Amino acid sequence: MFDILMYLFENYVHSEMEVVVDHDELTDELTRAGFHEQEIGKALAWLERLADLQDSQDHPYINQAAPVASFRAYTAEEQARLDVQCRGFLLYLEQIGVLDFATREMVIDRVMELDTPQFMLEDLKWVILMVLFNVPGHEDAYSQMEDLLFEEPEGLLH
């Protein structure tokens, strides 16, 4: 399923091509690209739930401000999916202003919905990009995250 999300993001969203809105046509295209229909359905449902997260009626944390100096405690299930490196990266993104309380929670929600056996930091970065792209008013954060994802380190690495 994550491969399909990556395919869609890279071929439609990230390349700024016009997104195919017809569900059946998109399913046909993904099938022709070699993806299985069951996985296509899961990926499209994941994207629909991402869009649904912006509904503040069902997800009241979207419009809440986080308390000053708050701390996010992760459940055992979240810790199993998001290793220390991933959780540290989320904290770092909050500290530099790329993520806020609501977008962090959206990212965690979307990560927990993925049915991938292994989840690594690089996967998390792509999920963050997908979330930020889909949240109006976070264009600067999206741009910062994009820079963090594609930036090549300069100088010598020790």
Solvent accessible surface area in square Angstrom, and as a share of the most:
residue,aa,sasa,rsa
1,M,27,0.12
2,F,19,0.08
3,D,101,0.52
4,I,3,0.01
5,L,1,0.01
6,M,30,0.13
7,Y,58,0.22
8,L,14,0.07
9,F,7,0.03
10,E,82,0.37
11,N,55,0.28
12,Y,11,0.04
13,V,34,0.20
14,H,61,0.27
15,S,56,0.36
16,E,157,0.70
17,M,113,0.51
18,E,158,0.71
19,V,76,0.44
20,V,37,0.22
21,V,143,0.82
22,D,71,0.37
23,H,98,0.44
24,D,99,0.51
25,E,94,0.42
26,L,18,0.09
27,T,20,0.12
28,D,77,0.40
29,E,43,0.19
30,L,0,0.00
31,T,64,0.37
32,R,181,0.66
33,A,48,0.37
34,G,58,0.56
35,F,44,0.18
36,H,141,0.63
37,E,122,0.55
38,Q,133,0.59
39,E,47,0.21
40,I,1,0.01
41,G,38,0.37
42,K,76,0.32
43,A,0,0.00
44,L,12,0.06
45,A,31,0.24
46,W,0,0.00
47,L,54,0.27
48,E,99,0.45
49,R,95,0.35
50,L,1,0.01
51,A,57,0.45
52,D,81,0.42
53,L,4,0.02
54,Q,62,0.27
55,D,61,0.31
56,S,40,0.26
57,Q,158,0.70
58,D,104,0.54
59,H,46,0.21
60,P,83,0.52
61,Y,46,0.17
62,I,39,0.20
63,N,116,0.59
64,Q,108,0.48
65,A,95,0.74
66,A,37,0.29
67,P,94,0.59
68,V,148,0.85
69,A,104,0.81
70,S,59,0.38
71,F,182,0.76
72,R,49,0.18
73,A,74,0.57
74,Y,39,0.15
75,T,78,0.45
76,A,86,0.67
77,E,125,0.56
78,E,19,0.08
79,Q,87,0.39
80,A,91,0.70
81,R,53,0.19
82,L,0,0.00
83,D,67,0.35
84,V,113,0.65
85,Q,114,0.51
86,C,0,0.00
87,R,52,0.19
88,G,39,0.38
89,F,29,0.12
90,L,0,0.00
91,L,101,0.50
92,Y,95,0.36
93,L,0,0.00
94,E,49,0.22
95,Q,132,0.59
96,I,69,0.35
97,G,51,0.49
98,V,2,0.01
99,L,4,0.02
100,D,66,0.34
101,F,44,0.18
102,A,12,0.09
103,T,1,0.00
104,R,12,0.04
105,E,27,0.12
106,M,1,0.01
107,V,0,0.00
108,I,5,0.02
109,D,48,0.25
110,R,4,0.02
111,V,0,0.00
112,M,51,0.23
113,E,75,0.33
114,L,4,0.02
115,D,70,0.36
116,T,22,0.13
117,P,142,0.89
118,Q,140,0.62
119,F,19,0.08
120,M,114,0.51
121,L,30,0.15
122,E,86,0.39
123,D,30,0.16
124,L,0,0.00
125,K,29,0.12
126,W,33,0.12
127,V,0,0.00
128,I,0,0.00
129,L,0,0.00
130,M,4,0.02
131,V,0,0.00
132,L,2,0.01
133,F,98,0.41
134,N,52,0.26
135,V,17,0.10
136,P,99,0.62
137,G,65,0.62
138,H,44,0.20
139,E,115,0.51
140,D,119,0.61
141,A,11,0.08
142,Y,32,0.12
143,S,53,0.34
144,Q,78,0.35
145,M,0,0.00
146,E,45,0.20
147,D,84,0.44
148,L,53,0.26
149,L,25,0.12
150,F,96,0.40
151,E,118,0.53
152,E,137,0.61
153,P,92,0.58
154,E,164,0.74
155,G,71,0.68
156,L,159,0.79
157,L,144,0.72
158,H,218,0.97
